Amino acid sequence: MKEKLEQIKAEALKQIENSDALEKLNEIRINYLGKKGELTAVLKSMKDVAPHERPKIGQMVNDTREEIERVLEQHIGQMEKALREAKMKKEVIDVTLPGKKNNVGHRHPNTIALEEVERIFIGMGYEVVEGPEVEKDYYNFEALNIPKDHPARDEQDTFYITEDIVLRTQTSPVQVREMEKGKLPVRMIAPGRVFRSDEVDATHSPSFHQIEGLVVDKNITFADLKGTLAEFAKELFGEDTKVKFRPHHFPFTEPSAEVDVTCFKCGGKGCRFCKGSGWIEILGCGMVHPDVLKRCDIDPDEYSGFAFGVGLERIALLKYEIDDMRLLYENDSRFLKQF
Amino acid sequence: MNTALSWIKAYVPDLECSDQEYFDKMTLSGTKVEGYERLDKNLEKIVVGQIEKIERHPDADKLIVCQVNVGNGTIQIVTGASNVKEGDKVPVVLDGGKVAGGHDGGPLPEDGIKIKAGKLRGVPSDGMMCSIEELGSDRNMYPEAPEEGIYIFPEDVKTGADAVELLGLRDTVFEYEVTSNRVDCYSILGIAREAAATFRKPFVPPVVEVKENGEDVNSYIAVEVEDKDLCTRYCARVCKNIKIGPSPEWMQRRLAASGIRPINNLVDITNYVMEEYGQPMHAFDLDTVAGNKIIVRRAKDGEEFQTLDGQIRKLDSDILMICDAEKEIGIAGIMGGENSKITDQVKTVLFEAATFNGANIRRSAKRLGLRTDASGKFEKGLDPNNAKAAIDRACQLIQELGCGEVVGGTVDACEPIKENPSVKFEPERINKFLGTDISKEEMLTIFKMLEFEYDEERSEIKAPSFRQDIGCFADIAEEVARFYGYDKIPVSLPNGEATTGKLPFKLRVEEKAREIAEFCGFSQGMCYSFESPKVFDKLMLPKDSGYRNAVKISNPLGEDFSIMRTLSLNGMLTSLSVNYNRRNKNVRLYELGNVYLPKQMPVSELPEERMQFTLGMYGEGDFFTMKGVVEEFFDSLGMKKKAVYDPKAGKEYLHPGRQANIIYQGETVGYLGEVHPEVCDNYEIGTKTYVAVLDMPKIVAFATFDRKYEGIAKYPAVTRDISMVVPKNILVGQIEEMITQRGGKILESCSLFDIYEGAQIREGFKSVAYSISFRAKDRTLEEADVSAAMKKILNGLESMGIELRS
């Protein structure tokens, strides 16, 4: 019996050794280990073995089975591995072929610039508010110290709907609307569309966007205005950006200033971009005029504030080096895709 | 405003600085300098030379050979100029020097023209004699220069002297941008005062003393101001025995540098004083003034008047006129009349220096279409005190320059001059406002430089009358800040009560709209808010459509920009058209922008502004692609109820069989569809185009960013597929409605997997197949549950005339 088992084992291992396909190995498993296999036959012939020998023989059969199984599994494993490798070899792809894109759409450069500005000011505790684009003359002008026939009205060629209704020429009327609500302190920015009667060309558009900023609180100082806008400029244009405040005049702020930032192309050395000056004008600002506060029922002896206005297109054109404002309103997909 | 620095320095004699330094410091103290240009740019090695001898060129008829003494020797110059003679003193550019332009007076080259010694037709020439054009100017500014040829100096100039300096070109012209509140700075004296304060040097204005002839002006002229509301001061002076001639060179040079062409002494003096004092003046020929009387009054409606430029102007009763006893002789503050204008034969001149109501002048100039230098100044509101100072200055110059004699006294019709309010001087408050620590003494020094009065007893500051912009605490704080230096003010951040930065809900929904649109392949466009009324026809809107009631702009840039849009579609289709015409493929755009709906016609209150989310596309994709975007958007806003798509949308501009209103919770929140082929033609889009428009105020009302976890199903779903033959007129939406109604609580979803019309289906029917899925949250469904639900569904469908296919 023992010899028989040895013989079966040797035969099986030899067959396994010589197998070159998975199917053959399966056949071997069936032939030797299956219900009708040779080892089963040996077990079945146990009844012919003397009872006291049976456990020993049984043990031997099991050992033989385990050995065959072990070698079989090992071979199957190796063969599967080889097959997988052969398969993968055939599956080599050209990884330099183009990716399959979802073709997502693109955001308008104005919006990208606006979102950046909003992010900066929301981080500083400002609320974003909106006001009407078709506005009362009172809010656009009179409440901002620009009565009828004021020379400043010439500087902002206005579209009129009626004598008392205009297309707002600036986002500043939102200042007044916000202060009129009577909730203090105020920290707001108001982005939006404004209109001036300029013919369309590379640097002008009858419709463009501004972002107004307003802070009203006790003890607000000109130094606060400087600090806030310096922070803003650094966030928007980079840590090394410097700002310069030049005195200017706006009817609704006093003192007023125009703000230049160091040219972010040349870092202030002077280039074609900044026309050699090293500085680029980006916004106007000032301390809210006491008359404007009073008109909104805010006591200028107790409260003070600052306001600023940024041209959104100006920032977008500068930041993205767009050389023609008309591109912003044509909506050519080849333009939009670049943002 | 352009001005030579030398003129400023005349009144700030101690001012010493480089051009760049002046530029920087003036800008930082609030007098913005736009730019500057040196007049002697590209003028190098140019001296006065005296021609000692002229000989003919041996080989050229048109050339002469000159021996020219240039101070330190004599050089030979060959020239083609024909206007020089022996003994003339001329500008000579030496070998290696530079001139600004060519002799023909064309555009000046950026780097000038280098001059080198050489030979002309074989004869050596060691330099060049210059015309005024070669020196970078022209005869407008140097009327004494010959029409063609070499500029010739007066005999008394020194040979070898700096010719550039003699011509007044060692100077720099600065261009200022004066803000509208600083009317005083539209003058040399105003800017000089600012310069003096900026550099902390003394300001030395001209000393005005008029030598009069002993006669009394009242015997020459009387002035009556009828409309005192429009004319707060009218000063009149008379000069007689006028001798018209050229003004002196120094005056011509200063005017020329300011861009004003010298004419004659009388005109130049009025222009000079206007520049110097910022006060426009007018000169009448007194012999044309009837009745020796000036009356200032409003014109009569419909009258006509010829101004001194020869034009006939139509007047109205809001225009202020200067009249004599019989007739009108000038439009106040704007332009004089042809009938009283100065000619070379003038004997006696009547000078006017007045202050008129700025707003009135501004309106009148606008209505007349006649903006002049004078009206530009008057409309800003001039200082009445300045009128008297200016007229005296003009008379002083008449007398000093030998232009005539000045009759004694001034006729002065003057309303009480409004003084500037006194402002409480509170140094601590100024410091608190600016965030600074400036000493009281420093502030007072600044006020003194600016000629502000300080009343120590009352602790009050009062600005002079030419500073009408100063009226409150903030104004004087600004003066302190400007001259202390904005750059020296420290930086800090507001430190009050903390506030939370916020993006309001509406804007968050718009942000989500952008995200979803972009995710679905749409790029953001921006369109104008105004458009042409023709778009309504382009969009085939019926004549009585409410959308045709639009807010009209009363002064539009043209018809194309004349109404505020009531629909967002035109902007979208125009943008798609631009892309189509540029052959851009597969274009998908979206826009977030307002439409403006008038509350009444004609408009008398602010219109309603409604934000529209507009999507448009052509190329890949169809109606259902667009519908998918809408569904994605609703999902992203937590709008989980089923939206109804009603094909009876009634949009004339959309394909009648491919349009739907989008109804959510019974509310129409927008529409979508394929653009009507005729509308596509109107926009020259030659392919199928799809649009969707969502009315954001309505969407915002339904949107929510709140989410609740509902659990993941633990028990298996049971799915049944059904296949139906459906009458063509039944919409898939109706089938779904029925399945939803009848499916009961265990219905999880139903999804269309096939729809077919054609050969195997009989006429008037279509084949529709659905996969219906059931699931219970708390148990595994039994066959009986599903069969019962299916039975109800099938009965319902059959009642609609639908047959089941097995």
Interface residues (C-beta under 8 A of the other chain):
Chain A: N102 N103 V104 G105 H106 R107 H108 N110 T111 E118 F121 I122 G123 M124 G125 Y126 E127 V128 V129 E130 P132 E133 V134 E135 K136 K148 D149 H150 P151 A152 D154 E155 F159 Y160 I161 T162 I165 L167 P185 R187 R193 F195 S197 E199 P206 S207 V215 D217 K218 N219 I220 T221 F222 A223 D224 K226 G227 T228 A230 E231 K244 F245 R246 P247 H248 H249 P251 E254 P255 S256 A257 E258 M287 H289 P290 D291 P300 S304 L328 Y329 E330 N331 D332 S333 R334 L336 K337
Chain B: T27 L28 S29 G30 K32 T179 S180 N181 R182 G358 A359 R362 R363 E379 K380 K432 F433 L434 G435 T436 C472 F473 A474 D475 A477 E478 A481 R482 Y486 D487 I489 P490 V491 S492 L493 P494 N495 G496 E497 A498 T499 T500 G501 K502 L503 P504 K506 L507 R514 A517 E518 F519 C520 G521 F522 S523 Q524 G525 M526 C527 Y528 S529 F530 V551 K552 I553 S554 N555 P556 L557 F561 M564 S575 V578 N579 R582 N584 V587 R588 L589 Y590 G593 N594 Y596 P602 V603 S604 E605 L606 P607 E609
